[in-house]
Amino acid sequence: MWKCKCCGEALEDTFDRCWSCGTGKDGSPPEAPVEFEEAQVESTAPRTEKRGKSNQLAALTTRYSDAYTVARVTNGFGGIIKVVGIVLAVAILVATFAAADKSPVIIGIGLFAAIVVGVLLFILGILISAIGQILKASLDSAVNTSPLLSNADRIKIMSL
């Protein structure tokens, strides 16, 4: 592991440049976007250099793939919580009317409980979904501004 001298990002030893700001391991300034596809690497480059660039792209792709998966799962979990909130509210209402014997106090308590449970869980689901969407937006921004990725690599990663 090494730490970027420019932005302080912690990086794996397989990276020659910071994936966040493009600064070199030795502190050299960011360069133009690096093309990682093997076909675009000069044929005079040593075999280990080709493998290193391919490993860097694979490491970045894995990192972003995992992060996009977390964002999608978080967003989906928020949706599930919203549905559970609605279902529980309806179940409380049905149980209240089934056991109420037309007592206004029991109906009032059941109605209040259904509203509180339904609204709270629905709001919680919205907040969790928003966290997933914010994570996706942050990842899109990180991918788009990474100096280590070509446009083809950006398109590939953002379609994960």
C-alpha positions in Angstrom: 0.0 0.0 0.0 1.1 3.6 -0.7 -0.4 7.0 0.0 -0.9 9.6 -2.8 1.3 12.6 -2.1 -1.3 14.9 -3.7 -4.7 13.9 -2.4 -3.8 11.4 0.4 -5.7 8.5 -1.2 -4.6 5.0 0.1 -3.7 2.9 -2.9 -2.7 -0.7 -3.6 0.9 -1.4 -4.7 -0.4 -2.5 -8.1 -1.2 1.1 -9.0 1.6 3.3 -10.4 -0.7 6.4 -10.3 -3.4 7.5 -7.9 -6.8 6.4 -9.4 -8.4 9.5 -7.8 -6.2 12.4 -9.0 -3.6 10.8 -11.3 -0.5 11.8 -9.4 2.3 9.3 -9.8 3.6 7.0 -7.0 6.8 9.2 -7.0 4.7 12.4 -6.8 4.9 13.2 -10.5 2.0 15.3 -11.9 -1.1 13.7 -13.6 -0.7 12.7 -17.2 -3.1 12.5 -20.1 -5.6 9.6 -19.7 -3.9 6.2 -19.8 -5.2 3.7 -22.3 -5.3 0.4 -20.6 -6.5 -1.8 -23.4 -3.8 -4.2 -24.4 -4.2 -3.5 -28.1 -3.3 0.2 -27.5 -0.1 -0.5 -25.5 3.0 0.0 -27.6 4.5 -3.2 -28.8 8.0 -2.2 -27.5 6.6 -2.1 -24.0 7.9 -4.9 -21.8 5.4 -7.8 -21.1 5.3 -7.0 -17.4 4.3 -3.4 -18.2 1.4 -4.6 -20.3 0.3 -7.0 -17.5 0.6 -4.2 -14.9 -1.7 -1.8 -16.9 -4.1 -4.6 -17.4 -4.0 -5.5 -13.7 -4.6 -1.8 -12.8 -7.7 -1.7 -15.1 -8.9 -5.0 -13.6 -8.5 -3.7 -10.1 -10.3 -0.5 -10.9 -13.1 -2.4 -12.6 -13.5 -4.7 -9.7 -13.5 -1.8 -7.2 -16.2 0.1 -9.2 -18.2 -3.1 -9.9 -18.4 -3.8 -6.2 -19.3 -0.2 -5.3 -22.1 -0.1 -8.0 -23.4 -3.4 -6.6 -23.6 -1.9 -3.1 -25.4 1.1 -4.5 -27.9 -1.0 -6.3 -28.5 -3.2 -3.3 -28.9 -0.2 -1.0 -31.4 1.3 -3.4 -33.3 -2.0 -3.6 -33.3 -2.4 0.1 -34.9 1.0 0.5 -37.7 0.0 -2.0 -38.3 -3.2 0.0 -38.6 -1.2 3.2 -41.2 1.1 1.6 -43.3 -1.9 0.4 -43.0 -3.5 3.9 -44.2 -0.3 5.5 -47.3 -0.2 3.3 -48.1 -3.9 3.8 -47.7 -3.6 7.6 -50.0 -0.5 7.7 -52.7 -2.4 5.7 -52.2 -5.5 7.9 -52.6 -3.4 11.1 -55.8 -1.8 9.6 -57.3 -5.2 8.7 -56.5 -6.6 12.1 -57.9 -3.6 13.8 -61.2 -3.7 12.0 -61.4 -7.5 12.5 -60.9 -7.3 16.3 -62.5 -3.9 17.0 -66.1 -4.9 17.5 -66.9 -1.4 16.3 -65.3 0.2 19.3 -64.1 3.7 18.3 -61.2 3.6 20.8 -59.7 0.4 19.3 -60.4 1.7 15.8 -58.6 5.0 16.6 -55.6 3.3 18.1 -55.4 0.8 15.2 -55.7 3.6 12.7 -53.0 5.7 14.5 -50.7 2.7 14.7 -51.1 1.9 11.0 -50.4 5.5 10.0 -47.3 5.7 12.2 -45.8 2.4 11.1 -46.6 3.0 7.4 -45.3 6.5 7.3 -42.2 5.9 9.3 -41.2 2.8 7.3 -42.0 4.6 4.0 -39.8 7.5 5.0 -37.0 5.2 6.1 -37.2 3.4 2.8 -37.0 6.7 0.9 -33.9 7.7 2.9 -32.2 4.4 2.3 -33.0 4.6 -1.4 -31.6 8.1 -1.5 -28.3 6.9 0.0 -28.0 4.3 -2.8 -28.7 7.0 -5.5 -26.2 9.3 -3.9 -23.6 6.5 -4.0 -24.3 5.9 -7.7 -23.9 9.6 -8.4 -20.6 9.7 -6.5 -19.4 6.7 -8.4 -20.4 8.2 -11.7 -18.5 11.3 -10.9 -15.4 9.4 -9.8 -15.4 7.3 -13.0 -15.9 10.4 -15.2 -13.1 12.3 -13.6 -10.5 9.5 -13.2 -7.4 10.4 -15.3 -6.4 6.7 -15.5 -9.4 5.7 -17.6 -10.1 6.1 -21.3 -13.5 7.0 -22.5 -14.1 3.3 -23.5 -13.1 2.2 -20.0 -15.5 4.8 -18.5 -18.4 3.6 -20.6 -17.6 -0.1 -19.7 -17.4 0.7 -15.9 -20.5 2.9 -15.8 -22.6 0.2 -17.5 -21.9 -2.3 -14.7 
